[in-house]
């Protein structure tokens, strides 16, 4: 990623800039631009931006530099613009946005939506950093950028399909792809991406109630297996094996045979149990074995 150490901050550590630090004011426009540029959206409620947000970041010498207000520092705004699509959303839009998520999101998610903190959104406006974090007096901007500078080109096709038409197939496909993206995401962001994928999995399950789906039982099983795959990516191989053993006739599931094999072979390999992994290896494609290797590498 680009260098985020700023020499100028050593010289002008507390200077507020009067240059125009334009943000987008349309969330829809920000989401469209994020899709084009393969970025996440950085959103703040407009009134919250009038409250100073103190931040720290590292300079070229690795020293932490303090800035008393992110929103008034044009250099930092320009820096953020390199990594995110910036948007300030007017409070008048709150009610419409809230109604879209009411009774559909966790309490933690709703609290994040309501508060004045910076929110990272995907191109569909779903909050990525919704997991509860410990209170910090200052935002560490260096760590924040490293964590959420997520290139979404890997899932662009699925994001585009979902934006064009939201149905069971596009939603499940995007959820599955987000789970795969988590494999290649920095460890500090992995839980956030898994939580995000779970929102789409829940949405896919809701589509099952209304959409006409062939072989619905196999599809329901696939969603169950994808949720187990989430645990695998979060380095919980023993939990994965326990959950697989609880599923009736799991080894006879021909519709999801490769996914089942992938879960078994990867879980056993993380535990360095090659004897139990061996029978499953031949059922996993080469490309999925490479993903398995990446998960194992992440967990070692």
C-alpha positions as CSV (number, residue, x, y, z in Angstrom):
1,X,0.0,0.0,0.0
2,X,1.0,3.6,-0.4
3,X,3.2,5.1,2.3
4,X,1.1,6.7,5.0
5,X,3.9,8.4,6.9
6,X,3.8,12.2,6.4
7,X,7.0,14.2,6.6
8,X,5.0,17.4,6.6
9,X,3.4,16.5,9.9
10,X,6.7,16.8,11.6
11,X,7.0,20.4,10.5
12,X,3.3,21.3,10.9
13,X,2.0,18.9,13.5
14,X,-1.0,21.0,14.6
15,X,-1.8,23.2,11.6
16,X,-5.4,23.3,10.4
17,X,-5.8,23.9,6.7
18,X,-8.4,26.3,5.3
19,X,-8.3,24.7,1.9
20,X,-11.4,23.0,0.6
21,X,-11.5,19.5,2.0
22,X,-14.5,18.5,-0.1
23,X,-16.3,15.3,0.8
24,X,-19.1,13.8,-1.2
25,X,-22.5,14.5,0.2
26,X,-24.5,11.8,-1.6
27,X,-24.2,8.3,-0.2
28,X,-25.5,6.8,-3.4
29,X,-22.8,8.6,-5.4
30,X,-20.2,7.4,-2.9
31,X,-21.3,3.8,-3.2
32,X,-21.2,4.0,-7.0
33,X,-17.7,5.5,-7.0
34,X,-16.5,2.9,-4.5
35,X,-17.6,0.1,-6.9
36,X,-15.8,1.7,-9.8
37,X,-12.6,2.3,-7.8
38,X,-12.6,-1.0,-5.8
39,X,-12.6,0.8,-2.5
40,X,-14.6,1.0,0.7
41,X,-16.7,4.1,1.7
42,X,-15.7,6.2,4.7
43,X,-18.8,7.8,6.1
44,X,-19.4,10.3,8.8
45,X,-22.7,12.0,9.9
46,X,-22.4,15.6,8.8
47,X,-23.0,17.1,12.2
48,X,-20.4,14.8,13.8
49,X,-17.7,16.3,11.6
50,X,-18.1,19.6,13.5
51,X,-16.8,17.8,16.6
52,X,-12.9,17.6,16.6
53,X,-11.6,14.1,16.0
54,X,-8.1,13.8,17.4
55,X,-5.9,11.2,15.7
56,X,-2.4,9.9,15.8
57,X,-0.2,8.4,13.1
58,X,3.4,7.5,12.5
59,X,5.8,9.8,10.7
60,X,8.7,8.6,8.5
61,X,10.8,7.9,11.6
62,X,8.1,5.7,13.2
63,X,7.3,8.4,15.8
64,X,3.6,8.8,16.8
65,X,2.4,12.3,15.8
66,X,-0.7,13.9,17.3
67,X,-3.2,15.9,15.2
68,X,-6.0,17.6,17.2
69,X,-8.7,17.4,14.5
70,X,-8.8,15.1,11.5
71,X,-11.7,16.9,9.8
72,X,-9.8,20.3,9.6
73,X,-6.5,18.9,8.3
74,X,-6.5,18.9,4.5
75,X,-3.4,16.8,4.3
76,X,-5.0,14.0,6.2
77,X,-8.3,14.3,4.2
78,X,-6.2,14.0,1.0
79,X,-4.5,11.0,2.5
80,X,-7.8,9.3,3.3
81,X,-9.0,10.0,-0.1
82,X,-6.2,7.8,-1.5
83,X,-7.7,4.8,0.3
84,X,-11.5,5.5,0.7
85,X,-14.4,7.2,-0.9
86,X,-15.3,10.0,1.6
87,X,-18.9,11.0,2.3
88,X,-20.6,13.2,4.8
89,X,-24.3,12.2,5.2
90,X,-26.9,14.8,6.3
91,X,-28.9,13.8,9.3
92,X,-32.1,14.4,7.3
93,X,-31.3,11.1,5.6
94,X,-31.2,9.2,8.9
95,X,-34.8,8.1,9.0
96,X,-34.8,6.6,5.6
97,X,-31.5,4.8,6.1
98,X,-32.6,3.5,9.6
99,X,-35.9,2.1,8.2
100,X,-33.8,0.0,5.7
101,X,-32.0,-1.8,8.6
102,X,-34.7,-1.7,11.3
103,X,-35.2,-5.2,12.8
104,X,-32.6,-6.6,10.3
105,X,-29.4,-5.9,12.2
106,X,-27.8,-6.6,15.6
107,X,-27.9,-4.2,18.4
108,X,-24.2,-3.6,18.0
109,X,-24.7,-2.8,14.4
110,X,-27.5,-0.3,15.1
111,X,-25.4,1.4,17.8
112,X,-22.6,1.8,15.3
113,X,-25.1,3.2,12.8
114,X,-26.4,5.7,15.3
115,X,-23.1,6.9,16.8
116,X,-20.9,9.7,15.6
117,X,-17.8,7.6,14.8
118,X,-16.3,7.0,11.4
119,X,-18.0,4.2,9.6
120,X,-16.5,2.0,6.9
121,X,-19.2,0.8,4.4
122,X,-19.1,-1.6,1.5
123,X,-20.5,-0.5,-1.9
124,X,-24.0,-1.5,-0.8
125,X,-23.8,0.7,2.3
126,X,-23.4,-2.1,4.8
127,X,-21.2,-1.1,7.8
128,X,-18.0,-3.1,7.8
129,X,-16.6,-1.9,11.2
130,X,-19.7,-2.7,13.2
131,X,-18.0,-5.0,15.7
132,X,-17.7,-3.4,19.1
133,X,-14.2,-2.1,19.9
134,X,-12.6,-0.9,23.1
135,X,-12.8,2.9,23.7
136,X,-9.8,4.9,22.7
137,X,-9.2,8.5,23.3
138,X,-7.5,9.0,19.9
139,X,-8.0,7.3,16.6
140,X,-4.8,5.6,15.4
141,X,-5.0,6.6,11.8
142,X,-2.1,4.5,10.6
143,X,-3.7,1.3,12.0
144,X,-7.1,2.3,10.8
145,X,-6.0,2.8,7.2
146,X,-3.9,-0.4,7.1
147,X,-6.9,-2.3,8.5
148,X,-9.6,-1.0,6.2
149,X,-7.7,-0.4,3.0
150,X,-9.4,-3.4,1.4
151,X,-9.2,-3.7,-2.4
152,X,-12.5,-5.2,-3.5
153,X,-11.6,-6.0,-7.1
154,X,-11.6,-9.7,-6.0
155,X,-15.3,-9.6,-5.5
156,X,-16.2,-6.9,-8.1
157,X,-18.3,-9.3,-10.3
158,X,-20.4,-10.4,-7.3
159,X,-20.8,-6.8,-6.0
160,X,-22.0,-5.7,-9.4
161,X,-24.4,-8.6,-9.8
162,X,-25.9,-7.9,-6.4
163,X,-26.3,-4.1,-7.1
164,X,-28.0,-4.9,-10.4
165,X,-30.4,-7.5,-8.9
166,X,-30.9,-8.6,-5.3
167,X,-32.1,-12.1,-5.1
168,X,-31.1,-15.4,-3.5
169,X,-28.5,-16.3,-6.0
170,X,-26.7,-12.9,-6.1
171,X,-26.9,-12.5,-2.3
172,X,-25.5,-16.0,-1.5
173,X,-22.8,-15.6,-4.2
174,X,-21.7,-12.3,-2.6
175,X,-21.8,-13.7,0.9
176,X,-19.6,-16.7,-0.2
177,X,-17.2,-14.3,-2.0
178,X,-16.8,-12.1,1.1
179,X,-15.9,-15.2,3.1
180,X,-13.2,-16.0,0.6
181,X,-12.0,-12.3,0.7
182,X,-11.5,-12.7,4.4
183,X,-8.9,-15.4,3.7
184,X,-6.7,-12.8,2.0
185,X,-7.5,-9.9,4.3
186,X,-5.2,-8.6,7.0
187,X,-5.8,-10.4,10.3
188,X,-7.1,-7.4,12.2
189,X,-9.9,-6.9,9.6
190,X,-10.8,-10.6,9.2
191,X,-13.5,-10.7,11.9
192,X,-15.1,-7.6,10.3
193,X,-15.3,-9.2,6.9
194,X,-16.7,-12.4,8.3
195,X,-19.3,-10.4,10.2
196,X,-20.1,-8.6,7.0
197,X,-20.5,-11.9,5.1
198,X,-22.8,-13.1,7.8
199,X,-25.2,-10.2,7.1
200,X,-25.4,-11.3,3.5
201,X,-25.9,-15.0,4.5
202,X,-28.8,-13.9,6.7
203,X,-30.2,-12.0,3.8
204,X,-29.9,-15.0,1.6
205,X,-31.8,-17.1,4.1
206,X,-34.6,-14.5,4.0
207,X,-34.7,-14.8,0.2
208,X,-35.3,-18.5,0.6
209,X,-38.7,-17.7,2.1
210,X,-39.9,-15.9,-1.1
211,X,-37.7,-16.9,-4.0
212,X,-38.4,-20.1,-6.0
213,X,-35.3,-22.2,-5.3
214,X,-34.7,-25.7,-6.7
215,X,-33.2,-28.3,-4.3
216,X,-33.9,-26.0,-1.3
217,X,-32.6,-28.5,1.2
218,X,-29.1,-28.6,-0.4
219,X,-29.1,-24.8,-0.5
220,X,-30.0,-24.6,3.2
221,X,-27.1,-27.1,3.9
222,X,-24.7,-25.0,1.9
223,X,-25.5,-21.9,4.0
224,X,-24.9,-24.0,7.1
225,X,-21.5,-25.1,5.7
226,X,-20.5,-21.6,4.7
227,X,-21.1,-20.5,8.3
228,X,-18.8,-23.3,9.4
229,X,-16.3,-22.1,6.8
230,X,-16.3,-18.7,8.6
231,X,-15.1,-20.5,11.8
232,X,-12.3,-22.1,9.8
233,X,-11.0,-18.8,8.6
234,X,-11.1,-17.5,12.1
235,X,-8.8,-20.3,13.2
236,X,-11.3,-22.5,15.0
237,X,-10.6,-25.9,13.4
238,X,-11.8,-28.0,16.4
239,X,-15.1,-26.1,16.4
240,X,-15.4,-26.8,12.7
241,X,-15.0,-30.5,13.2
242,X,-17.5,-30.5,16.0
243,X,-20.1,-28.7,13.9
244,X,-19.5,-31.0,10.9
245,X,-20.0,-34.1,13.1
246,X,-23.4,-32.7,14.3
247,X,-24.7,-32.6,10.7
248,X,-26.7,-35.7,9.8
249,X,-25.4,-37.6,6.7
250,X,-22.8,-34.9,6.0
251,X,-20.5,-37.4,4.2
252,X,-23.4,-38.4,1.9
253,X,-24.1,-34.8,0.8
254,X,-23.2,-35.0,-2.9
255,X,-24.6,-31.5,-3.7
256,X,-22.0,-29.9,-1.3
257,X,-19.3,-32.6,-1.5
258,X,-16.4,-30.4,-2.4
259,X,-17.2,-27.8,0.3
260,X,-17.5,-30.5,2.9
261,X,-14.2,-32.0,1.8
262,X,-12.6,-28.5,1.9
263,X,-13.7,-28.0,5.5
264,X,-12.4,-31.4,6.6
265,X,-9.1,-31.3,4.8
266,X,-8.3,-27.7,6.0
267,X,-9.4,-28.2,9.6
268,X,-7.3,-31.4,9.9
269,X,-4.3,-29.8,8.2
270,X,-4.4,-26.8,10.6
271,X,-4.3,-29.4,13.4
272,X,-1.4,-31.2,11.6
273,X,-3.5,-34.3,11.3
274,X,-2.5,-35.5,7.9
275,X,-3.8,-39.0,8.3
276,X,-7.4,-37.7,8.7
277,X,-6.9,-35.0,6.0
278,X,-5.7,-37.5,3.4
279,X,-9.0,-39.1,2.4
280,X,-10.5,-35.7,1.7
281,X,-7.7,-34.2,-0.3
282,X,-8.6,-35.8,-3.7
283,X,-12.1,-34.3,-3.5
284,X,-10.8,-30.7,-3.4
285,X,-9.9,-28.9,-6.6
286,X,-6.4,-27.4,-7.0
287,X,-7.7,-23.9,-6.7
288,X,-9.4,-24.7,-3.5
289,X,-6.3,-26.5,-2.2
290,X,-4.5,-23.2,-2.7
291,X,-7.1,-21.4,-0.6
292,X,-6.8,-24.1,2.0
293,X,-3.0,-23.5,2.1
294,X,-3.6,-19.8,2.6
295,X,-5.9,-20.4,5.5
296,X,-3.3,-22.8,7.1
297,X,-0.6,-20.2,6.5
298,X,-2.8,-17.5,8.2
299,X,-3.4,-19.7,11.2
300,X,0.3,-20.8,11.8
